[in-house]
């Protein structure tokens, strides 16, 4: 069953939207999500490059010792550390 475009939908604040208004909002949100995804990819690439150059600098400054990679904690370890900090307080 099709809903005519003249039907108005109410949101929680009492604003009225037509079906075409809601479709336009959804399309804009999808476009914004795509842009955010592209930005996240760029930030990840920049982060990789920064880590790479940081390792090169560490190697040059530390008498040719290999750099120690940053520790990556799993979610389980992070939650355990948060609980330990809360228990100390």
N, C-alpha and C positions, 0 to 999 in steps of 0.2 A: 504494500500500500504506500503510495507516494504522499508525502506531506507537501501541501502547497506552500509556495514561497511567502505567502502572506501570513502564515501562522507565526506567532511570536513566542519565543522561549524566554523564560525568566531565569536569571541566575540568582545566587544567594543574596545579592544586594538589591534585587528588584529591577535591574536593567533588562530591557526587552531587546531581543535579537531575532532577526529573521534567519531562515535557513541559509540564505546567501551570505549574510553577515558571519554566521558561524563557519561556513566553508572558507571564507576569506581569512578568518582568524586562524583556522587550522593550517591553511596553506602558508601563511606567514610564519607560524610556529615551526613548520617543517623546514622552511627556508632558513630560519634562524638556527635550527638544530644542525643543518648541513654546514653552515658557516662555522658554528662552534666546533664541529667535528674536524673541519679543516684546520682551525686554529690549534686544536689539541695535537694534531699530527705535526704541525710546525713546531710547537713547543717541545714535543718529544724529540724531534730531530735536533733542535737546538740544544736540548739537554744532553743528548748523545755526543754532540760535538764538544760541548763544554767539558764533559767527563773525559773525553779522548784527549783534549788539549791539557786538561788538568793533570792527567797521567803523564803526558809528555814533559810537562814542567816539573813534576815530582821526580821523574827519572833524571832530568838534567841537574836538578838541584841536590839530589841525594846520592851523589857519587855512583851513579849507574845502578842503584838498587831498584828492583821492580816495584812499582807502586802497589800499595795495599788497597784492594777494592773496598768501596763503601759497603758496609753490611746492609743487607736487605732483610728486614724482619718480616716474618710471615704474620698474618692477621692474628693467629693464635698467640704468637709471642708478644705481639703488641698488646693484645687484651690482657695477657698475663702481667705484663709490665705495668699496665694501668691499674690493675687490681692490686699489685704489690705497692704501688705508690699510694693508692687509697688506703691500704691497710696500715701504712706507716704513719698516716695522719691521724 
